[in-house]
Amino acid sequence: MTTWFITRHPGARVWADRQRLAVDRHEVHLDPADVAAGDVVIGALPVHLAAAVCARGARYINISLDLPAHARGRELDAEELAAFNARLEEFAIVAVPPAGKPHG
């Protein structure tokens, strides 16, 4: 089992260090094909990548924020992440086929 931390943001790395997250691999980009069943992926992934992680039998833990509009679109430091209630929330995400196609 590997614990991945996926972020390109320096402030998020500092925040994670302050949370004492036990991480095996830090990457700025994730190829879901590298994830194995039982792995844990922590980050703020686009939903289609999070769904791919879950489809491979791994856990997806999102870094969630209560981000006000004025703080969007810029780099945040660890203090700002804490001020915006940065937290880890686990999600199980499943892709749904387009309408008219059978689930499977």
Protein Blocks (a to p, Z undefined) as FASTA:
>chain_A
ZZddddfbfklmmmmmmnopacfbdcfbdcfklpcghiacddjddfklmmmmmmnopacd
dddddddfklgoiacdfklmmmnopacddddddddddehiacZZ
